[in-house]
């Protein structure tokens, strides 16, 4: 059997993402702040693009017609004219060669200096923000003051680097000793000192170790509390104080005292230096009501408006007279600038269509609140506006909408639908809200079970399974009924 090389021509069909389409897809999930960065990068790379109101008008600088008067004579946006190459524009009149060369003279001069300098005010120290130390930084600082042996200091840094956000080790002692490398005994000796650092308990393997380290540091002499932590921690987690009272042969009143002491200990010592920071968002969409009509506005505040540079369009026409390389570069830049502007316009149109459909679907929510929210899926919007489901997903990602009900992420409106009693679909978000209200209004001595909650919902023509109730209850971080009952009993005995 012989192998030979040959050339064949075949006609096949396959999907290819053109660069312009890739760019449009890339812009969809960006927030306004991210979009500004992309626009600035594109303006810096493409000479054909400039930001309206910020570019230096060369014509007016050289004694020509003022920019204000020239712009007043024609509309602000002339997209059809910009779609033509300058050489094909019948109304195009190039400048004289002397004026053309004069525009480049400042860049050809080796001794060129900018005509203006940007003046910046010095930032006061009161307005500067310092980075708050992380848990790792805080512990390493204490390690450098504690361990003077180089090997112990390296082991301490290795242990600190393995801590998670709660301050606990992510790996076992044996695994860390093998990777360090050192012996488990020496690593444990270093770890014992780290557990006494601030915050106390960091470097522990679990909550039990952290609580015992905190009791030792605070010199708490309570053998019963220590016994509970060492041998009966699962009963504390289940709030089964009755069984704990039987095992220890101690009255419930005394059990409550020891449990309160244990609750005063920090369960997640590392969280002190890993607190979530407040994130401020700028809404991408604004919904207002004018009369009986809801108005949707895409918020482009802070996003610069782009235009095709008239100077470089004239330069393109000049290059067509005998400079093929310059013309090729400028034509390519011109096409990229047009596609970028089209991608920005298409992004705004797609966001507007998605937001408009959400507003039309959720008018009841905007007027009355959560009681009238309707179920909604990405597929439903995609079929309505004629785009792919993934496109809607990109639009929804990282976007926020300002409504009369507050600033909400667009993902807030997308929930599974459950069948209602009258043939209509009900949002799962509404079911969760009803479950929360039922639990908040229950008798603490006889809390509602998942089955009883399902029966209450069924009376409102919302028939869902018990396991669905349990799933929604867990998502709401509501404890089971038996744990809620045990907590109620302990509160009554105090």
N, C-alpha and C positions, 0 to 999 in steps of 0.2 A: 504494500500500500504506500503510495507516494503522496506527499503534500506539496501543493503548489499555491503560490500567491496570485491573486487576480483581483481586478477591480470590477465591482458590480454597482449599478445604479438601481436604487429601490425607492419607491414612494411610500412612505409610512405616515401615519397620523399620531402625533403625540403632543402633549401639553407642555408648553414652554412659558416660563414667566419672563416676560420682557423686562429690561431694566427699569422702564418707566412704571410698569405695574408693580415691580418690587418696591420701588420708591413710594408709591401710593399706599401699599400695604404697610410699609414701615412707619408712615406718618399717622396711621389710624389710632394705634393704642397710646400715642404720646399725650401727655398732659400739656397744658399751656407753657409751663416752665421748661419742660423738655423740648417743646416745639420751638421756643425762642432760641435755645442753644443750637438746634439743627439749622434754623434759619441763619443765624450768625455764621455758622460754619460754611453754609452754602454761599453766602454773600462774600465771605473771605476767599473762597476758592474760585468763584465764577465772576469774572469782571462784568458780565452782562447784567448782573443783578445789583440793585441798589435799594436802600431803604428810603422810603418817601420821607422827606423832611430832614434827613441827616446827611445826604450826599452834598459834596461841594459842587456848586453850579459853575462850571468853567466858563460858560458863555457870559454870564453876568460879571464874572471876575475879570474878564478881558474887555469889558466895555461894551458887551453886546446887549441884547434885549434882556431886561430883568426877568428872573424866574417867575415872579408873581404875575407879571403881565402876560408872559407866554402861557402859563398854566391856565390863566383865566379865559384864554381864547378858545380852549378845547376842553372836552369833558375829562373827568379825572381818570376814568378807565376807558381805554380804547383797545380792547382785546382783538377785534378783527384786524386793526391796523398792525398790531404787533405780531400777528400770525404771518405777515408777509415779510420776506427778506427785504432789506432796505433797497437793494438794487431793483426789485420788482415793484416798488412803491412809486406810482406816477407822480405823487406830490413831494417826493424826496428831492431836496436841493442841497447838494454838498457844499461845504464852506470852501473858501479859496485856499490854495495850498499854503500861503503864508500863515494864515490863521490856524491851519491844521498842524503845521510844523511847530508853531508857537506853543501849542498845548503840550507837546512833548519836551519842550526845551528845558523845563524845570527838572525833568527826570534825567536828561542827558548831561546836565551840568554836574561835575564831580563835587562841586562845592555847594550843592543844594542843601538848604535847610528849610524846615517847615515854616510856613508863614505865620502859623499861630501855635501856641503852646497851651495844652490843656492845664488849667489851674485846678488843683485839688486841695481841699481843706484838710488839714491834719485831723485825724480821728482822735478824739479824746479817749483817755484810758477808761473813763467811766462807761463808754459805749462799746468797749471791746468785750468779747465773750471768751472765756477760757474753757477748755475741754475738761469736763469733770472726770476725775480718775476712775478707771474701770476697776473691777474686782481684782483682775490680774495685776494691774499696776500697784494697787494698794497693798496686796499681799507680798509682792516682790520687794517693795520698799521696806516692809517689816522684816523680810527675810535677810536683806543686806545688813540690817542692824542686829540680827540674831545669830546668823551662821558666819563664823569667821574662817572655818575650814572650807577650802575651795570645792572639795568634792561634795560636802554637805550642802553647800549653796547651790551647786548644779542640780543635786537631787531635789532640793526644795523648789527650784524653778521648774523642774520637770513635772513635779506633782502639781504645782499651781497651774501649769499649762494644760493639765488634763481635767481641770475642774469644769463643770457645766455651769449654767446660769444660776442654779440653786446653791452652788458651792460644794457639791458632792463630786466624788471621783467618778469619772466615766468608765474607768477600767479597774480591774482587780489589782490587788497589791502584787501578786505573783507576775502578772503581765507587765506591770510597770517596772518591777525589779529586773525582768528579763530585757526590757527595752532600754533601761537607763544607762549601763547595766550596773547593778549592785545586788546586795543580798536583801531578801524581804525583811530581815530583822533591822538592818540599818535604815531601810526606807520607812519602816514603821516608826522608828525612833525619830526621824525627821518629821514624819507626819504628825506625831503626837504634839510636837512643838507648834506646828502650823495650826492645829486645831485650837490652840490658845490664842492665836492672833485675832485681831479685830477684822471682821465680825467672827465671834467665837463659834466654832463648829465647822468652819470651812475645812475641807480636806477629809471629811468623814465619808464613810462608805454608804451610810443610810441615815434615816432620821433618828434611829435609836442611838447611834454613836454621837450624832450632833447634840441630842438632848442631854446625854450623859456628860459630854464635854462642857456644856453650858452649866449644868448643875455643879460640876467640879470647879469651874471658874468662879461661879457666884457663891461657892461654899454653902450650898443648900444641904442641910442635914435632914433628909426626909427619906428614911429607908423604905417606907411603903410606896412612895412615888417612884423611887428607883426600882423597886420590885415590879411595879406596874409596867414601867418602860422596858425592863429587861425581859419579862416573861409573859406579859399580858397586853402587849401593844395592839394585837388584832381586836381585842374587846373594846379598846378605846376607839379604834377606827370605826367599829360597828355601833358605837354608842350603846353598848350592851352593859350598862352599869348594874343592872340587877344580877347578871351572871358574875360580874366582877365582885359584887358584894358577897355573893355566896362563896366564891373561890377564896377570897381573902378573909372571909368571916368578919366583915366590918360593916357597920350600919351604913345605909345609903347617905346619911348626912355627912359622915366622915369621908366616904368615897368622893363626894362632891368637892370637898376641900382639896384633896390630893389631885383630882382631875383639874381643878382650877389652877393649881400650881403648874401642872404639866402644860396647860394651855398658855401659860405666860411665857413659855419657852418658844424660841424662834424655830419654826418648822423648815424654813427656807432661808438660812443665814446669808446666802450669797445674793439674794434679791435686793438687799440694801443698796448695792452698787450696780444693779442691773435694772433699775426702775425704767419703765417705759416712758419715753418723752412725749410731750404733747405735740401732735402733728397738726399744723394749720394748712388747710386746703383752700384753694380758690375754685369756686364752682365753674365748671365748663359750660353749663347750661343754666339759664335763668327762666323760670316760669312765673308769669304774672297774670292777673285776671283784670281784664278791662271790660266792664259791663258784665255780660253773660259769656264772654269769650275768653279762653285761655290762650295767652300769647307765649310762644316759645322763642327764645333768643339765644344764639350761640355766643358765649362770652369770649370775645377776642381782645379784651382789654389787656394791654401790655404786649400783645403780639404785633410785631412790626409789619407794616404793609410794604409789599415789594412792587417794584416797577422795572421794566427793561430800561437800561441806561441809554438815553438818547445819544450820548457822546460816543459810546462804543458801537451803536448802530450806524452812526456816520462813519466811524472808523472801518466798519465792515464794508461799507460801500466803497471807501477809498482803497481798501486792500484788494477789491475785485478788479482793479485796473492793472494788476501786474505783480501781485504778491500772493501766490497760491498758498504758501504755507501759513501765512498770517490769516488769509481768508478761511482756510480749512479750520484753523483753531477757533476763530471767531464764530464761524457757522456752528461748530460743535457746541461752543459755549452758549450760543443763542438758542439752540434746540434744547439744551439742558435747562436753561432758564425758563423756557416756555413750559416744559414738562413739569418743572418744580412748581410753578405757579398753578398749573392745572391740577397737580396733586393736592396742593393746599385748598383750592376751591372745591375739589371733589371730597376732601376730608370734611370740610364744613357742611357740604350738602348731605353727606351720609350721616353725620352726627345729627343734623337737623331732622332728617327723616325718621331716624330711630327715636329721637326725643319727642317728635310730634306724635308718633304712634303711641308711645308710652303715655303721653298726656291725654290723648283721646281715650285710651283704654282705662286710665286710672283717674278719671274726673271725679268719681265718687270719693276716692281716697283724698284728693286735694281739697275737697269741700268739707267732708265729714270726718276723715281720719281713717284709722286702721280697720274700722268695722266694714268699710266698703271697698277694701282693696281686692283686686281681681287677680287670678292666676295668670301668669304670662311666661312664655318660653322664647328662647332665641329663634327656634324654627318658625314660630308664628310670625315674628317680625320679619324674618328673612323672606318668607313667602309673600308677605304683604308688600314690602318695598322692592322686591326683585333682586336680592343679593344673596350671597352664600351665607350659611349659618356662621361660618368662621369669621366672616366680615363683621357681623353683628357682635360676635364675641370680642373682636378687637376694639370695636367702638365702645362697648360697655366697660372694658378693662380700664381701671384707674380714672374713671370719669365720675364727677360729682354734679348733682343738680340741686339748684336752690329753689325750694318750693315753699308754700305757706306752712307746710309741716316741718320745715327745717332743711338743712343741707344734708342730703342723702346720697350715698353711692348709687349709681345706676343699677348695680347688681341687686340692690334692695328690692327691686320690683319683679325679679325673676324667681318664681317659686313654683313648685309642683302643684298641680290641681288635684283636688279630691272631689268625688261626687257628692253633691248636696241632696237634700231631700226632695227638691222640686225640679230636679233635672239639670240644675245649673252647677257649674264648677265652682269650687271654693278654694281659695289660696291656703297653702299650708301655713303661711305666716299668720293668718287669721285663726287657724286651729291652735297654734302655739299661744297666741294671745288669750284665747278663751281658757286654755289649760292653766295659764299663769293666774288668771283672775279666779278660777275655781280654787286653786291651791291657796291663794292669798285670803280668800274668804272662808276657808274651811274651819271646822271646829278643831282646834289644836289637840284636844283630848281624843278625838276620833278622826284622824286625817283620812282623806280620800285615797283609796287604792286606785291603781291604774284601771281596773275593771269598773269601779264606780265612776271614775272620770269619763270613761267611755260611755256609760249609761246616761250621764248628764248631757254629753254631747249628742247622743242619739235622740234625746228629747227635743233638741233643737234641729232635728233632721240632718245631723252630721254623723253618719255611721262610719266609724273607723275601728280597726282592730285594736285589741289591747296592746299588742306588741308595737303598734304604731304610736300609741299613747306613751308607752315606755320610752320609745326612741326620742320623741319630741320632748318628754320630760327630762331626759338626760342632756339633750341639746340646750335646754333652758337651765341646766345645772341645778335641778330640783332633786333633792334626795328622795329615796323611796319612803313609802308611808310608815313602815315600821321604825325607821330611823327618826323620822319627824316626830313620831309618837314618843319615842324614848327621850328625845330632847325636851319634849313638852313635860314629861313626867319629872325630869330632873329640875326643870325651871320651877315647877309647882312646889317642890320640896325645899327649895332654897328660901 
